[in-house]
Amino acid sequence: MKNWIDKALEPFAPGRVAQRLAARQMIYAYEAAAPSRLHKAKGEAKSADMAVQLAGRSLREQARYLDENHDLVTGILDRLEERVVGADGIGIEPTPLDIAGNRMNELAAQIKTWWAEWSLHPETTGELTRPQMERLVCRSWLRDGEVLAQELRGRIPSYQYLTATPYALELLEADYLPLDADDPKRGIFAGIERNEWRRVRAYHIYKSHPGDMRGWLLNTKRVEAERMIHLAHRKRLQQSRGITILHSVITRLADLKDYEESERVAARIAAAMTMYIKKGDPATFTDPGQTGNNSSNSSLPPGSRQIPIAPGMTFDGLLPGEDVGMIESNRPNALVEGFRGAMIKAVAAGTRGGASTWSRDYDGTYSAQRQELVEAQLGYELLQNEFISGWCRRVYRSALAMAVLNGDITLPPELDERTLYNAFYLGPVMPWINPQHEARAWEELVAAGFADEAEVARARGRNPQELKKSREAEIKENREKGLVFSSDPYHDHYGSKENGSPNTPPQGAARRAREPVIGTES
């Protein structure tokens, strides 16, 4: 396709024009790369940092507005909180090992006790517990694109810790890290200072929120990277700042909100309309207020008429030449539900969720519901892994290090110090759709040796060690009180008369009774 430059050069330099056309064809070797009347071929040539710097603030503010005013967006972020963090927060199961490689259960229990106590007041204000803090951090991360926290360690002037361990977090919204703070000479871009290898050296943070009443005091302070946690939702390589998870569906969500509001108002107007009077020949029409007639409306002032409506009524108050017409409305629109469902499916595709969960519509078949739940769970687990890696692991390890330095936890000499920070991080798991089938499947996997009891417990969101302790105490109490349940195989093997009294089992029977019976069915 020739442009005006090619047409102007063609009489004087046809060879040059041919080269230009050939080069252009090579560029447009892919059909999608060639713009046309039907294909705009829009592109993004800006770097990741520049794209976020130009659009990040607007997208963040729009996402917050939708969270505050759009019920669908509020529900989406609520469900992401529940599936990524959960009501109890991300659980920690410490797994320190001794030099021989054996798990040190006493040290693990000591760490668990300390962690539970510290979790009551993990942040500087003292208003949030750890599960509450993690849910708010997760919501801010997904909605705003990023969230920050300054780590306070040791003695801090004018601050008093609320826990025995001198470690706390100062939670900061993304607004505290300015998008327009650039200083190329010092390696600062969008408030983040990096070295020549792009490793973060420090963050330049506002001392107050730019959106509050003291927002005009926009002085910044430099915080070393070692004391700052920056959890960002990134979509490109070398992207310094995060972007909201709603970035690709904001327009659709805003349009859907406006459309639903229009349909709702139209339905209200339609519900308020009833009937109208069609006038006939003007020569036959007489004002009821002037002539007075035998209808029930004769006492009304001139120009006023009311028609009483009641079930089974007969109305004969029409004047000569008049007729009654009914106002027909197509509201509520029968196509709204289908259109809204299609839009929500598109929103779910762009937010790593499930359309049924977002819309609360669970009318599909069992197979479809399970397939959607399985696929959506992959997205939840990916976000959960990012949250654990960027937030939970950093917080747990930093807090544990301060607890050890402060003497809150005593380390035994046989500990392999390289394993001190080993831990399983337990978040919400996929719920069982058919508990009977799934429990049977786990039982068969354990019996065949392809899974262990701890894996089953974690798959149900339980801590294996706590589960064992709970079961041990429960079974002991039941036996002491003579309670018989099918969950305890002790009574089946040693409770009959042939095998003796249940209170006097054969030697070793008590030990074997506590061992799980694998591969049997009740």
ABEGO torsion letter per residue (X at the ends): XBBAAAAAAAAABAAAAAAAAAAAAAAAABAAABBBAABAGBBBABBAAAAAAAAAAAAAAAAAAAAAABAAAAAAAAAAAAAAAEAAEBBBBBBBBBAAGBBBAAAAAAAAAAAAAAAABABAAGABBAAAAAAAAAAAAAAAGBBBBBBBBEBBBGBBBABABBBBBBBBBAAABBAABBBAAAGBBGGBBBBAAGBBABBBBBABBAABAAAABBBBBBBBAAABBBBBBBABBGBABBBBAAAAAAAAAAAAAAAAAAAAAAAAAAAABABBBBBBBAAABBBAAAAEBABAAAABBBGBBBBBBBBGBBBAABBBGBBBBBBBBAOBBAAAAAAAAAAAAAAAAAAGBBAAAAAGBAABBAAAAAAAAAAAAAAAAAAAAAAAAAAAAAAAAAAAAAAAAAGABBBBAABBAAAAABBBBBBBBBBBABAAAAAAAAAAAAAAGABBAAAAAAAAGBBAAAAAAAAAAAAAAAAAAGBBBAABAAAAAAABAAAEBAABBBBGAAAAAABBBBGBBX
